[in-house]
Amino acid sequence: MPGQRGPVPVPLHNGSRDLTLDILETLEHTDPIQSSTTFPDVSQADIKAALDRLKSRSMVEYDTADSEVVVLTGEGKQIADEGSHEYKVWKVVKDSGKVSLKELPSKVAPESAKVGQGNAFKLKWIKKEGDDLVPVADTVTDSTQEILQHVQTHNAASDPKQLKDLLKRKLVTTQKKIAYTVRKGPKWAKEIPVEVTDLTAEMLEDGSWKTANFKPYNFNALGASQNAGALHPLNKVREEFRKIFFNWDFVEMPTARFVDTGFWNFDALFVPQQHPARDLQDTFYVSDPPSAGRPGPDPAADKALDEMEADSKTFSADSSKGSKLDYEQYYKNVRAVHQDGAFGSIGYRYPFNDSETERLVLRTHTTAVSTYCLHRLAANPRPARYFSIDRVFRNETVDATHLAEFHQIEGVIADYGLTLGGLMDFLASFFRKLGITNLRFKPAYNPYTEPSMEVFGFHTGLDKWVEIGNSGMFRPEMLLAMGLPEDLRVYGFGLSLERPTMIKYGVSNIRELLGHKVDLGFIESNAAVRLDKD
Ligand SMILES: N[C@@H](Cc1ccccc1)C(=O)O
């Protein structure tokens, strides 16, 4: 029975001791108790564990006071037990009558011989006679030993000067100690009562819930780790970007078509048919089927866009006045711009190759999708905001920062009276969301935009300017060929999803993020990311 046990703490399996019952029993007759006197030899961790257990059940309350205690070092302990070095030297000299200087180190420990001899001379306990040491005193008081024994029992020196001296001689050290003053709590009892952890139907029925002793919640307990699935960092960052776009009333473009035609990926964007980017170095061509046919509507994409636009505030709901799209006419217009010039453009003036247009490619940019959506807008021209974040493919040499496939974030805005300044302003607010507040624009070239600008941002974390995107105003001959009205301007921009993700997660090699070398532990444990710093 617990009541019959003495105050000796019970050892737990892990070597620590459970003091809870001892504390409860002691409190019955001594309230409050001081941990330093009641449990002088118990480790601080054991006392704290027991007190916290009892406190969480309101069985005890306690205050703490920090104090410093003095404890003996290994050498200090040895002197307290066996006497000081000088005492040991005096003792062998006294017991043998005389000891030769040469013999002394073999009679006492060498370090005792070294330190103890000088001190014993100083204290006039021994003296030298020729090559021998002989005793002077008959009895001696070993005050160093006495002082250390005193420190050992009281855990304190008698005065600061003595403490300083002992610390210097490395015979003692000081340690922080927490002293607990423990009182009975509102639910004190001699034993820890059984605690109910679950409210059951039976308890409700028989009314025992009214008197049951429920275990309180422990809000400090760490939850068990969950073996759950995890989102890839790219998906997390992608979700953040989607939220930004949706907050700004952008409609997400349907990007399921990884394989597209030369027409949408290149020709409609006036990438010249002999352009180096089109050749086998940068583009993956699909050989089977060999030809895709002429451009036409994509019913799945149209349906998705109809639904999204109906939900969006940007798009006027009434699309009934829309005209039917003439894909054949559009194709002829694009061909005319390339070959002969049209819509104010003098054209490339080469014979347009129809089979080039019908080739299948793994899309090299998501602007292929934007182009499809912009042409579709010509059925019912009105202000529009589109975005997409999806995969693109380039036949590039794979290195630490490049893969043959990556993700593009793309945004396109159509409205009346748009200006380049508006694009720059839009990009500034967009990148501010990533914490990049300082932008620079560098003139660049895209066959489909004029002017075009590369966007550089000053990254405070990396402390340097980094290229973060590409942008521009779509060319009139591209938009007019689609059938969009002259005063409806469109600008757009694109960037990779990988770059901001690598920066956010501090990953310098893209192969740590994608591919067979990815550490799944990293994917599971990486933190959430937030982009809205506004
Ligand atoms: N397509 C461009 C990005 C871009 C999109 C829209 C307008 C201008 C530029 C790229 O791949 O880098």
The ligand as a Tripos MOL2 file, in Angstrom:
@<TRIPOS>MOLECULE
LIG
   12    12     1     0     0
SMALL
NO_CHARGES

@<TRIPOS>ATOM
      1 N1          6.2870   33.2540  -73.5190 N.3       1 LIG1
      2 C1          7.2390   34.0420  -72.8150 C.3       1 LIG1
      3 C2          6.6410   34.8060  -71.6760 C.3       1 LIG1
      4 C3          5.7100   35.9000  -72.1640 C.ar      1 LIG1
      5 C4          4.3570   35.7110  -72.0680 C.ar      1 LIG1
      6 C5          3.4620   36.6950  -72.4850 C.ar      1 LIG1
      7 C6          3.9600   37.8740  -73.0000 C.ar      1 LIG1
      8 C7          5.3260   38.0870  -73.0780 C.ar      1 LIG1
      9 C8          6.1820   37.0690  -72.6580 C.ar      1 LIG1
     10 C9          8.3660   33.1160  -72.3060 C.2       1 LIG1
     11 O1          8.3000   31.9440  -72.5360 O.co2     1 LIG1
     12 O2          9.3180   33.5570  -71.6910 O.co2     1 LIG1
@<TRIPOS>BOND
     1     1     2 1
     2     2     3 1
     3     2    10 1
     4     3     4 1
     5     4     5 ar
     6     4     9 ar
     7     5     6 ar
     8     6     7 ar
     9     7     8 ar
    10     8     9 ar
    11    10    11 2
    12    10    12 1
@<TRIPOS>SUBSTRUCTURE
     1 LIG1         1 GROUP 0 **** ****
